[in-house]
Amino acid sequence: MHFEVRKVVTSIEEIRIEGGKSTSTPIKMVGVAYVIKNPWAGQGFVENLRPEITSGCSELGKEMVAAMLSHFPNGGAIEAYGKAAVVGLNGEIEHASGIIHTLRFGNHYRDAVNAKSFLSFTNKRGPAGTSIQIPMMHKDDAGFRSHYITLEMHIEDAPAADEIIIVLGGSDGGRAHPRIGNRYIDMEEIATEKTAHQTQA
């Protein structure tokens, strides 16, 4: 089974100034969205979603990753990544989740960028023109807060009630001027504070 793709929409942001300070190099964030027909639309409650997932998700993931990589020199240039799905009002959130939360879909992206961390995500239901948030994090280490970023986009005529928007996000950098440290700093500080408290007790 091939998912029926009505349109492909790409959103590109290039960050050059943040907080009044220029970036050393522009930071590019890309969102590639495929608007597909919901394969379970009009069937009522479908207990088993696996046939459509197993037959269509791998091909969709492969095609979307190729589209994403066309905006970067190579997979190694992508530092942060994520995914999102929005199902139309006549669909279930489970329909959106069923497509993006499968290794058949996500592994194409992980392998293409040689990633170690999982793909951060959002999935929701909404009308045409609804806001789409694509959360991203560092592809190698989920603890690098510098790469906790979100690309936001919308498509005026999607999703229709019987459609699903499937999105991949990628960035060649993190936030422009990260200054809050990573989660490992917190862990060290908390451990030190705990030790100091136990010593004082």
Secondary structure, 3 states (H helix, E strand, C coil): CCCCEEEEEEEEEEEEEECCEEEEEEEEEEEEEEEEECCCCCCCCCCCCHHHHHHHHHHHHHHHHHHHHCCCCCHHHCCEEEEEEEECCCCCHHHHHHHHCCHHHHHHHHHHHCCCCCCEEEEEECCCCCCEEEEEEECCCCCCHHHCEEEEECCCCCCCCCEEEEEEEEECCCCCCCCCCCHHHHHHHHHHHHHHHHHHC
